[in-house]
Amino acid sequence: MTFVRREVRKLGGKWNDTILWYAKGVGALQQKPITDAESWWFLGAMHGFHPVVWKEFGFITDATVLPGDGVQRRFWEQCQHQSWYFLPWHRGYLYAFEEIVRSAIIAQGGPADWSLPYWNYSMDTNTAAREVPEEFAEQQLPDGSDNPLFVTRRYGDGTVPITIDPRSVALSALEDDDVFTGGETDIPPGFGGPVTTFHHGPESETTNGGLESLPHNNVHGAIGGAKPGENPNDWWNLGLMSMPITAGLDPIFWLHHANIDRLWTVWEKIPGHANPTDRTNPSNVDWLDGPADQEFVMPLSGGREWVFTAKDVLNTRAQPLGYEYDDEEPPLVSPRVARRLAAIGVQAVPPMGVPVKEASVNEAGPPELIGASDPGVTVAGRTRLEVKLDQPGIQSLRHQVSQAAANGADHEPPRVFLKIEGIRGTADAAVYYIYIDLPAHGDPKDYPERFAGTVSLFGVSAASAPNGPAAGSGVNQVLEITAIVDALHLSGDDLAKLDVQFVPSNAPTETAQVQIGRLSVYKLEA
Amino acid sequence: MIGRIAWRMASRGPGTWLLLASFFGWTLLVLPALLESLAMAHHHHHGHTQHAGMTAWLAMLLAMAPLVLRSEIAFLWRSNLPRQRWSAILTFIVCYSLPWLALGLAWAWLVSGIAWTRSALLLGLIGLATWQCSPLRQRCLNQCHGLPRLRAFSPGLVLDTARFGWRTGALCCAICGPSMVWAMGLPDYHLAVMLAIMVLATIERYLPTRRPTWRPPHLISAAEPHWRSLVVPPAFPAKTA
């Protein structure tokens, strides 16, 4: 039997059966103690756990009996972020969760074919799609009992209903990230993320992959948010979805991740890419059979365990997964290089059948630094930072773009990336919009052509801890700014420097304090 | 398993070149003439032995240091403008070597001033074991996982890179220096012991950070199947209001 995961707004009216049974299933799991591997609390701790935070938030007390050390080591805190295991691990996690919830639903007399819904917040035809589904905001179920889907620590930007800005749910990862794995120096970061071992522990630097960055991280910050009027730099003011150590405890988490999982499936189906190995999953055995240093293990209903690797979750219709989405239709996306060449006005293209050599991970040389800011800057509110560009590097870039625009191209001019290095802080809910060369007091919404991307601080506090796995190095974010730099050059800008503006996405982010190690600009030659 | 992962980490990026540098260092160490010098350093105490001892010390540094510097060298390569990459790496290496040279001078003085009796070596081993278990050493190991942010343009670039090299060298001296001094004092098999120290130091360098506290050496704990759990949780300070 193949289960079908459906979009939450297409299930019928308010409190349709699927959502109602989800609430009842979650409620049943919440009644179980944390020592039970099928409990809500155990499943949440598999994504992340911290005793201090969980006590403050009221999920455990000093008297709570936790699972033994061996069980915690085997199951808890497995979540993979800033890693090429981000997508396969979360797919396995979702499957185990869905199987346990379904079992709890069946035990209460619910439908045997119940499937986890997903929340497609990126439907541009439906503005309301960016609002948290209303059932999650109600304190009572239709029968008047407490609603297990409601959590108080879901703050958003302080307004009701919580609505996500369209910039935070953009699908640029689907459109622009042809390659799954990040390149050297994480340039480009790749659709699925950089090569790591389990949980990116031993390496000091860590970079978000394309889909993880946007929309995944942004949605976490935009939904979780911080308590209105309180300091967003203090962890006790944050929403559950804002931090990895509590995110799995908000029932909306699972609908969000089902959508991320669906987008992975959709990405593979997008046609029209130039390179046959594009939009395919890695064939590297380190990924397929990995991670080598620690296995992924999930509890299943009835006390069973499931150990898996990435290769076990590539086909959602195959066993043991056995599910599909009601909408896996890929969007119409023209090849990235064609869009770029058209934008810079390339008239002549190679003869039919001869592809333009792309500046992609598969074909390019290693990235080169061509500019950087001073190190160690603080972002507080709307902040403008200057990146000095190195003239030899930038002259070569300008020359190639001009040549391509005038004479056509058999290879793509260099692509340009902004790497925001060493993002540190404690305001995990903060989300910034990044603009390049925006007028100092101009309204960012008036300059969509200068919009470079977003930065979410989801998970940053863990990466900022001096004795944490990243040794306090923070996380990196890579944004492609090729189109902006092309346009600046063609408009006559001398590209001596770039002004990078951090624009807070909402009121809580206005008061967040974020440290940036350095802004670096890299070019990637074809 | 852990050795395989460490090897993969050490051999990525510039790992091949660093491996060659290490091989060259080992070649210098095992050359008969150097072995003879080394023997002189141990068994005769006159002016020439200090010179020979320093030569051996530098060869040992070249043999043992490259593989643990894979992250740092790769970081310098990617975070500098192409025309400044080699000068930055050279600056780093020179400044990295300074603390080691200071330690080498101290070692050469020890060679000439101390009788390496069996009891002295045993006493050294006890001190070494204590140091290996100490929280201060773990703190130094944790520090190695953090990379600084460097200015990309001169003159700040040179200053930042020099500071980075010096700091890394000092940390490495603190982490591995005591065991290397002890190994160099061994009358026999010191090359085999040094090779073992290099392998263990390379593995240790790429293991995750963990809470600094008194405990058995990293590798004994790390041999547990789920050493991920040894990573200290991120700091969430007590609520203040």
Boltz contact constraints between the chains, C-beta under 6 A:
constraints:
  - contact:
      token1: [A, 50]
      token2: [B, 233]
      max_distance: 6.0
  - contact:
      token1: [A, 50]
      token2: [B, 236]
      max_distance: 6.0
  - contact:
      token1: [A, 52]
      token2: [B, 236]
      max_distance: 6.0
  - contact:
      token1: [A, 53]
      token2: [B, 236]
      max_distance: 6.0
  - contact:
      token1: [A, 56]
      token2: [B, 239]
      max_distance: 6.0
  - contact:
      token1: [A, 73]
      token2: [B, 226]
      max_distance: 6.0
  - contact:
      token1: [A, 73]
      token2: [B, 229]
      max_distance: 6.0
  - contact:
      token1: [A, 185]
      token2: [B, 78]
      max_distance: 6.0
  - contact:
      token1: [A, 197]
      token2: [B, 5]
      max_distance: 6.0
  - contact:
      token1: [A, 201]
      token2: [B, 208]
      max_distance: 6.0
  - contact:
      token1: [A, 202]
      token2: [B, 206]
      max_distance: 6.0
  - contact:
      token1: [A, 202]
      token2: [B, 208]
      max_distance: 6.0
  - contact:
      token1: [A, 204]
      token2: [B, 145]
      max_distance: 6.0
  - contact:
      token1: [A, 204]
      token2: [B, 146]
      max_distance: 6.0
  - contact:
      token1: [A, 204]
      token2: [B, 147]
      max_distance: 6.0
  - contact:
      token1: [A, 235]
      token2: [B, 236]
      max_distance: 6.0
  - contact:
      token1: [A, 236]
      token2: [B, 239]
      max_distance: 6.0
  - contact:
      token1: [A, 293]
      token2: [B, 5]
      max_distance: 6.0
  - contact:
      token1: [A, 294]
      token2: [B, 228]
      max_distance: 6.0
  - contact:
      token1: [A, 368]
      token2: [B, 82]
      max_distance: 6.0
  - contact:
      token1: [A, 369]
      token2: [B, 81]
      max_distance: 6.0
  - contact:
      token1: [A, 372]
      token2: [B, 152]
      max_distance: 6.0
  - contact:
      token1: [A, 375]
      token2: [B, 149]
      max_distance: 6.0
  - contact:
      token1: [A, 375]
      token2: [B, 151]
      max_distance: 6.0
  - contact:
      token1: [A, 390]
      token2: [B, 81]
      max_distance: 6.0
  - contact:
      token1: [A, 422]
      token2: [B, 149]
      max_distance: 6.0
  - contact:
      token1: [A, 462]
      token2: [B, 234]
      max_distance: 6.0
  - contact:
      token1: [A, 465]
      token2: [B, 234]
      max_distance: 6.0
  - contact:
      token1: [A, 465]
      token2: [B, 235]
      max_distance: 6.0
  - contact:
      token1: [A, 467]
      token2: [B, 142]
      max_distance: 6.0
  - contact:
      token1: [A, 467]
      token2: [B, 209]
      max_distance: 6.0
  - contact:
      token1: [A, 467]
      token2: [B, 232]
      max_distance: 6.0
  - contact:
      token1: [A, 468]
      token2: [B, 234]
      max_distance: 6.0
  - contact:
      token1: [A, 469]
      token2: [B, 208]
      max_distance: 6.0
  - contact:
      token1: [A, 469]
      token2: [B, 231]
      max_distance: 6.0
  - contact:
      token1: [A, 471]
      token2: [B, 142]
      max_distance: 6.0
  - contact:
      token1: [A, 471]
      token2: [B, 145]
      max_distance: 6.0
  - contact:
      token1: [A, 471]
      token2: [B, 146]
      max_distance: 6.0
  - contact:
      token1: [A, 471]
      token2: [B, 209]
      max_distance: 6.0
  - contact:
      token1: [A, 472]
      token2: [B, 146]
      max_distance: 6.0
  - contact:
      token1: [A, 473]
      token2: [B, 146]
      max_distance: 6.0
  - contact:
      token1: [A, 473]
      token2: [B, 147]
      max_distance: 6.0
  - contact:
      token1: [A, 517]
      token2: [B, 149]
      max_distance: 6.0
  - contact:
      token1: [A, 518]
      token2: [B, 149]
      max_distance: 6.0
